Amino acid sequence: MYGTIRHEIRIERPAGQVWELAGNASRLHEWFPGIIECTVDGNQRTIVTATGIPMPEEILACDDTQRRFQYRIVTPIFKHHRGTIDVIDLGDETCLVVYSTEADPRTMAMVIGGGTAAALQELKRQIEGATRQMKGTG
C-alpha cells in the first residue's frame, strides 16, 4: 500500500497566472525550497537538490486545459512515486493549488510531503507578491 499526502493552498490570483509558474516543468527550482536546479529534455526532468544530488524524473502529464502536472521520480529509492500538481480555478479570480504525492516506501510520501507544503507557501508568496509589486502596492 502506498503512502499518500496532499497539501493545498488558496492563491489570490487567477488560475492561468498561477499555472504559468506551477505548470512549467523547467521552473520548479524557482519555488520549491531545497531544489537548486531543474533541466528538462522531452519528458525527462532532472532536479538537483541543495545537497547536490540529482533526481531523475519522468513527466507523466502536463495538461494546460486541466492545469495538471504529473511526474514520477525514477530513482531506486522508490518502488513507486507519483506527484500531482493541480491548479483549480475557483471562479472568483482566485485558485486552489493542490500538490499530492503517493510513494512506496510509504515513509517517502511523508518526507516529500514536508517539501511540498513549503513549496506551496513559496508559490503563494511569489505569485501574490509579484502582482502586488506590479500594481505598486507592495
VENJORA-V349144 format. One record per residue. N is the residue number from 1. RES is the residue in one small letter. PHI is phi in radians with two decimals (999 if undefined). Layout:
<<N & RES & PHI> <N & RES & PHI>>
This chain:
<<1 & m & 999> <2 & y & -1.39> <3 & g & -1.51> <4 & t & -2.31> <5 & i & -2.63> <6 & r & -2.44> <7 & h & -2.18> <8 & e & -2.51> <9 & i & -2.63> <10 & r & -1.62> <11 & i & -2.03> <12 & e & -1.44> <13 & r & -2.61> <14 & p & -1.09> <15 & a & -1.00> <16 & g & -1.06> <17 & q & -1.17> <18 & v & -1.18> <19 & w & -1.09> <20 & e & -0.96> <21 & l & -1.63> <22 & a & -1.15> <23 & g & -1.64> <24 & n & -1.64> <25 & a & -1.00> <26 & s & -1.51> <27 & r & -1.95> <28 & l & -0.97> <29 & h & -1.11> <30 & e & -1.29> <31 & w & -2.33> <32 & f & -1.87> <33 & p & -0.98> <34 & g & 1.62> <35 & i & -1.90> <36 & i & -1.86> <37 & e & -2.66> <38 & c & -2.65> <39 & t & -2.20> <40 & v & -2.21> <41 & d & -2.41> <42 & g & 1.13> <43 & n & -1.71> <44 & q & -1.89> <45 & r & -2.20> <46 & t & -2.15> <47 & i & -1.79> <48 & v & -2.12> <49 & t & -1.39> <50 & a & -1.06> <51 & t & -1.49> <52 & g & 1.57> <53 & i & -1.49> <54 & p & -1.39> <55 & m & -2.16> <56 & p & -1.31> <57 & e & -2.35> <58 & e & -1.94> <59 & i & -1.40> <60 & l & -1.62> <61 & a & -2.75> <62 & c & -2.48> <63 & d & -1.83> <64 & d & -1.20> <65 & t & -1.28> <66 & q & -1.47> <67 & r & 0.96> <68 & r & -2.21> <69 & f & -2.13> <70 & q & -2.25> <71 & y & -2.62> <72 & r & -2.39> <73 & i & -1.38> <74 & v & -2.04> <75 & t & -1.92> <76 & p & -1.10> <77 & i & -1.23> <78 & f & -1.95> <79 & k & -1.40> <80 & h & -2.68> <81 & h & -2.66> <82 & r & -2.59> <83 & g & -1.96> <84 & t & -2.33> <85 & i & -2.02> <86 & d & -2.05> <87 & v & -1.97> <88 & i & -1.89> <89 & d & -1.25> <90 & l & -1.66> <91 & g & 1.40> <92 & d & -2.30> <93 & e & 1.17> <94 & t & -2.22> <95 & c & -2.58> <96 & l & -1.94> <97 & v & -1.88> <98 & v & -2.04> <99 & y & -2.09> <100 & s & -1.97> <101 & t & -2.36> <102 & e & -2.24> <103 & a & -2.69> <104 & d & -2.37> <105 & p & -1.25> <106 & r & -0.96> <107 & t & -1.08> <108 & m & -1.19> <109 & a & -1.11> <110 & m & -1.21> <111 & v & -1.08> <112 & i & -1.16> <113 & g & -1.01> <114 & g & -1.09> <115 & g & -1.20> <116 & t & -1.20> <117 & a & -1.11> <118 & a & -1.15> <119 & a & -1.10> <120 & l & -1.12> <121 & q & -1.09> <122 & e & -1.21> <123 & l & -1.02> <124 & k & -1.05> <125 & r & -1.04> <126 & q & -1.19> <127 & i & -1.18> <128 & e & -1.22> <129 & g & -1.17> <130 & a & -1.11> <131 & t & -1.23> <132 & r & -1.09> <133 & q & -1.14> <134 & m & -1.12> <135 & k & -1.45> <136 & g & 1.43> <137 & t & -1.84> <138 & g & -1.62>>
